Amino acid sequence: MMMNNNNNKRKESEDSLIELLQSLADMDITFKALKEADIRRHMNRLRKNPSNDVRRLVKQLVRKWKDLVDE
């Protein structure tokens, strides 16, 4: 029973993280804001997340932001 509860909490946490990443992807953000937020450090940590969905979203976000910087 305890394992099931931990799995539910992990799933809820993963769902919340995915929602936040999707919201972040929808935002228009400037290079200056990315740099000031030191977002790179946080994204690098999330690249190691056990969730495939989280890692996929992080990869998409980083690609989007790299394109922004290249413009």
C-alpha positions as CSV (number, residue, x, y, z in Angstrom):
1,M,0.0,0.0,0.0
2,M,2.8,2.4,0.9
3,M,4.5,1.9,-2.5
4,N,1.3,2.7,-4.3
5,N,1.0,6.0,-2.4
6,N,4.6,6.9,-3.3
7,N,4.0,6.1,-6.9
8,N,0.9,8.3,-6.9
9,K,2.9,11.2,-5.4
10,R,5.6,10.7,-7.9
11,K,3.1,10.7,-10.8
12,E,1.4,13.9,-9.4
13,S,4.8,15.6,-9.1
14,E,5.7,14.5,-12.7
15,D,2.4,15.8,-14.0
16,S,2.9,19.2,-12.2
17,L,6.4,19.4,-13.7
18,I,5.1,18.7,-17.2
19,E,2.4,21.3,-16.8
20,L,5.0,23.9,-15.7
21,L,7.3,23.0,-18.6
22,Q,4.5,23.3,-21.0
23,S,3.6,26.7,-19.6
24,L,7.2,27.8,-19.9
25,A,7.2,26.6,-23.5
26,D,4.2,28.8,-24.3
27,M,5.8,31.9,-22.9
28,D,7.6,34.5,-25.0
29,I,10.9,34.8,-23.2
30,T,13.9,37.0,-24.0
31,F,17.5,35.9,-23.9
32,K,18.1,38.4,-21.1
33,A,15.4,36.8,-19.0
34,L,16.8,33.3,-19.7
35,K,20.3,34.4,-18.6
36,E,19.1,36.3,-15.5
37,A,17.0,33.3,-14.4
38,D,20.1,31.0,-14.8
39,I,17.7,28.6,-16.4
40,R,20.5,26.6,-17.9
41,R,21.4,25.2,-14.5
42,H,17.8,24.1,-13.9
43,M,17.3,22.6,-17.3
44,N,20.5,20.6,-17.0
45,R,19.2,19.1,-13.8
46,L,15.9,18.2,-15.4
47,R,17.6,16.5,-18.3
48,K,18.4,13.7,-15.9
49,N,14.8,13.3,-14.8
50,P,13.5,9.7,-14.8
51,S,10.4,10.7,-16.8
52,N,10.7,10.4,-20.5
53,D,8.1,13.1,-20.9
54,V,9.9,15.6,-18.8
55,R,13.2,14.9,-20.6
56,R,11.5,15.3,-24.0
57,L,9.9,18.6,-23.0
58,V,13.2,19.9,-21.6
59,K,15.0,19.0,-24.8
60,Q,12.3,20.8,-26.9
61,L,12.5,23.9,-24.7
62,V,16.3,24.0,-24.9
63,R,16.1,23.7,-28.7
64,K,13.5,26.5,-28.9
65,W,15.7,28.8,-26.7
66,K,18.8,28.0,-28.7
67,D,17.0,29.0,-31.8
68,L,16.0,32.2,-30.1
69,V,19.6,33.0,-29.2
70,D,20.7,32.3,-32.8
71,E,18.2,34.8,-34.2
